[in-house]
């Protein structure tokens, strides 16, 4: 599923490996200055290779970090 930055569905049934093409192919002419792209792990493999080979981008896969544990806050009550 391909969603926008607000989580609204742009196109259903699109695997991550193909979604990058749906996003970047139509915008190629408007992204002439784009040279570096960060993507999540779902875009590694053929989508990363496509962006590097076809668009000439440097693509870095960013792995999701685990959520930090909530800090315990000790309060002092007056």
DRENGU-65255 format. One record per residue: x, y, z of N, C-alpha, C, O in turn; residue number from 1; residue in one letter. Coordinates in steps of 0.02 Angstrom, whole numbers. Example, Ala and Ser with C-alpha at 12.3 -4.5 7.8 and 13.67 -1.06 7.14 Angstrom:
% DRENGU-65255
{{660,-284,390},{615,-225,390},{660,-165,390},{712,-166,423},1,A};
{{642,-112,354},{684,-53,357},{645,2,394},{670,57,402},2,S};
This chain:
% DRENGU-65255
{{42,-59,0},{0,0,0},{45,62,0},{94,65,37},1,X};
{{28,109,-41},{66,171,-47},{25,226,-13},{-32,239,-33},2,X};
{{54,259,37},{19,311,74},{59,376,71},{120,376,59},3,X};
{{24,431,82},{58,496,84},{84,509,154},{78,466,198},4,X};
{{111,568,165},{142,583,230},{92,587,287},{111,585,345},5,X};
{{27,592,270},{-24,593,322},{-56,525,331},{-103,517,371},6,X};
{{-32,475,295},{-58,407,301},{-118,393,258},{-150,341,265},7,X};
{{-136,439,212},{-192,428,168},{-171,384,109},{-116,393,81},8,X};
{{-213,337,90},{-196,289,37},{-192,325,-30},{-240,358,-51},9,X};
{{-136,317,-64},{-126,344,-131},{-141,288,-181},{-175,300,-231},10,X};
{{-116,229,-168},{-128,172,-211},{-124,109,-169},{-77,100,-130},11,X};
{{-172,65,-178},{-174,3,-139},{-137,-52,-176},{-126,-48,-237},12,X};
{{-118,-103,-140},{-86,-162,-167},{-21,-148,-205},{-8,-177,-257},13,X};
{{18,-103,-178},{83,-88,-208},{136,-108,-157},{141,-77,-104},14,X};
{{176,-160,-172},{228,-179,-125},{281,-124,-121},{292,-87,-169},15,X};
{{315,-119,-64},{367,-68,-55},{418,-69,-112},{441,-16,-134},16,X};
{{435,-128,-135},{486,-134,-187},{465,-98,-252},{508,-78,-291},17,X};
{{400,-90,-263},{376,-56,-324},{353,15,-310},{348,55,-357},18,X};
{{338,31,-248},{311,97,-231},{358,153,-249},{336,207,-268},19,X};
{{423,142,-242},{471,196,-256},{465,219,-328},{474,278,-343},20,X};
{{452,173,-374},{443,192,-444},{380,233,-454},{380,282,-491},21,X};
{{326,214,-419},{263,250,-425},{271,322,-399},{237,368,-423},22,X};
{{315,331,-351},{326,398,-322},{374,441,-363},{360,499,-378},23,X};
{{430,411,-382},{484,451,-412},{482,456,-487},{504,507,-515},24,X};
{{457,405,-521},{456,407,-595},{419,467,-622},{446,503,-665},25,X};
{{357,481,-600},{321,539,-627},{353,606,-608},{340,657,-642},26,X};
{{392,608,-556},{420,671,-531},{493,681,-552},{525,729,-530},27,X};
{{519,637,-594},{591,641,-612},{612,710,-636},{664,735,-615},28,X};
{{573,740,-679},{593,805,-707},{592,860,-654},{629,909,-660},29,X};
{{551,853,-603},{547,903,-550},{598,890,-495},{606,931,-450},30,X};
{{632,833,-498},{681,815,-446},{753,817,-473},{795,778,-451},31,X};
{{765,860,-519},{831,863,-552},{888,874,-502},{944,851,-515},32,X};
{{875,907,-446},{927,922,-398},{933,869,-343},{977,873,-300},33,X};
{{888,821,-344},{890,768,-293},{948,722,-308},{955,696,-363},34,X};
{{991,711,-257},{1049,668,-267},{1056,614,-214},{1093,566,-223},35,X};
{{1021,623,-158},{1028,576,-102},{959,560,-75},{916,603,-70},36,X};
{{949,496,-59},{883,475,-37},{890,428,22},{929,380,20},37,X};
{{853,441,76},{850,396,132},{786,355,125},{733,384,112},38,X};
{{791,290,133},{732,247,129},{731,199,188},{783,184,217},39,X};
{{671,175,206},{667,125,259},{684,57,230},{690,49,169},40,X};
{{691,8,274},{715,-58,255},{672,-92,201},{698,-133,163},41,X};
{{608,-76,197},{565,-107,146},{585,-90,75},{564,-123,28},42,X};
{{626,-38,66},{646,-17,0},{715,-43,-21},{740,-25,-74},43,X};
{{745,-85,20},{810,-113,-1},{797,-163,-56},{740,-184,-67},44,X};
{{848,-182,-90},{840,-230,-145},{828,-196,-211},{862,-147,-229},45,X};
{{778,-221,-249},{769,-196,-317},{748,-123,-321},{765,-89,-369},46,X};
{{712,-98,-271},{693,-28,-273},{752,18,-261},{758,70,-293},47,X};
{{796,-2,-216},{857,37,-203},{901,36,-265},{928,88,-285},48,X};
{{909,-23,-295},{950,-29,-355},{921,12,-413},{958,43,-450},49,X};
{{855,12,-419},{823,51,-473},{837,125,-464},{856,159,-512},50,X};
{{829,151,-403},{841,222,-390},{914,240,-404},{929,295,-429},51,X};
{{959,196,-387},{1031,209,-399},{1047,206,-473},{1082,250,-499},52,X};
{{1023,155,-507},{1042,145,-577},{1004,190,-625},{1034,220,-670},53,X};
{{939,195,-617},{898,234,-664},{899,308,-649},{905,349,-694},54,X};
{{894,326,-585},{892,397,-567},{960,425,-548},{968,486,-543},55,X};
{{1009,381,-539},{1075,405,-521},{1080,433,-451},{1123,476,-437},56,X};
{{1037,409,-405},{1037,433,-337},{1082,391,-292},{1093,332,-306},57,X};
{{1107,422,-240},{1141,385,-187},{1086,369,-137},{1053,414,-111},58,X};
{{1076,304,-123},{1020,283,-80},{1048,250,-18},{1088,204,-21},59,X};
{{1025,273,40},{1044,244,104},{982,214,137},{931,247,145},60,X};
{{988,151,157},{934,117,192},{943,132,266},{995,117,295},61,X};
{{892,160,297},{894,178,367},{852,128,405},{792,120,393},62,X};
{{884,93,452},{849,43,492},{814,78,550},{840,124,581},63,X};
{{755,53,564},{716,81,619},{750,63,685},{770,6,696},64,X};
{{756,113,728},{786,100,793},{730,79,841},{672,97,831},65,X};
{{749,42,891},{698,23,940},{678,84,981},{717,131,990},66,X};
{{617,83,1005},{593,140,1044},{629,142,1111},{638,91,1143},67,X};
{{650,201,1131},{683,206,1196},{633,193,1252},{574,209,1246},68,X};
{{657,162,1305},{614,149,1362},{597,215,1395},{639,260,1399},69,X};
{{535,222,1418},{517,285,1452},{559,295,1514},{573,248,1552},70,X};
{{579,356,1525},{620,371,1584},{574,378,1645},{519,405,1640},71,X};
{{598,354,1700},{560,362,1762},{576,430,1790},{635,449,1797},72,X};
{{526,467,1807},{535,533,1835},{514,531,1907},{457,514,1923},73,X};
{{559,549,1951},{543,552,2021},{524,623,2038},{563,670,2028},74,X};
{{464,632,2064},{441,699,2080},{447,712,2154},{445,667,2196},75,X};
{{455,774,2170},{457,796,2240},{396,838,2251},{385,888,2217},76,X};
{{356,817,2298},{293,852,2311},{303,898,2371},{331,878,2422},77,X};
{{280,958,2365},{287,1006,2420},{228,1001,2467},{225,1037,2516},78,X};
